[in-house]
Amino acid sequence: MSTFAKGVLKGKNAFIAGGSSGINLGIAHGLGEAGARLFIISRKAEKVDAAVAELRAVGYEAAGAAADVRDYPAVEQALRSAHETHGAIDIVISGAAGNFMAPAIGMSPNAFRTVVDIDLIGTFHVLRASYEFLRKPGASVISITAGQAVHPSLFQSHVCAAKAGINMLTKCLAMEWGAAGVRVNAISPGPIAETEGMSRLTPTPESVAALKRTIPLGDYGTKRDIADLSVFLSSDSARYITGAIYDCDGGSSLSRGAIVEAPTLPPR
């Protein structure tokens, strides 16, 4: 993490939904390194316990609770526990998500509903329930979205619909909550190394190399990249930013699968 980020969130309290693994656990590490106190939730208690132990082992002040983002009362109770543990909440990260590949015609209504319930309804639950416990003015709310929100993708109709909803929810709440001094933004990660999603999408060295040729910056991002952006958006340096959707994807949303090569200068 940059020198700028160290200590920039000292004294702030963060609530991370989906924070027991993947990108969201990486965000928890970034916020903790920047000085924030952490409270994470995830559906399975054993995963929460393991993540809290991991965060404490590197010196961060961390606690957590098991809660399914589809269960509004459970989310509300988890936020109440976070408030009782650390005080008013300065930072909310809503990152719980589900995904699988399936054509719409081969997808059951329940399968479609499951992803929408986790991604979109779950995000609404976390954001809506958090409002009572936020520090106002001064809180920063960040949802994790995806490129499918704006780019239609084969066999991803459920995810595209859910993520598009998250983007619009972000903008609507930024308008509604701005007068209270609450900023609402979203981060759209691109291909991120060492995540379950990328392991499924590119399971072989050949598929990894092929995908990297379509990324303008030529490589996967890291969980630290998303964590650093989260720290920035949670800090006072972003005090005038709200309603924004940040692509953190190495330019992959620009190329949309086209092979990108550096220009070759003609001989002089």
Secondary structure, 3 states (H helix, E strand, C coil): CCCCCCCCCCCCEEEEECCCCHHHHHHHHHHHHCCCEEEEEECCHHHHHHHHHHHHHCCCCEEEEECCCCCHHHHHHHHHHHHHHHCCECEEEECCCCCCCCCHHHCCHHHHHHHHHHHHHHHHHHHHHHHHHECCCCCEEEEECCHHHCCCCCCCHHHHHHHHHHHHHHHHHHHHHHHHCCEEEEEEECCECCCHHHHHHCCCHHHHHHHHCCCCCCCCECHHHHHHHHHHHHCHHHCCCCCCEEEECCCHHHHCCCCCCCCCCCCC
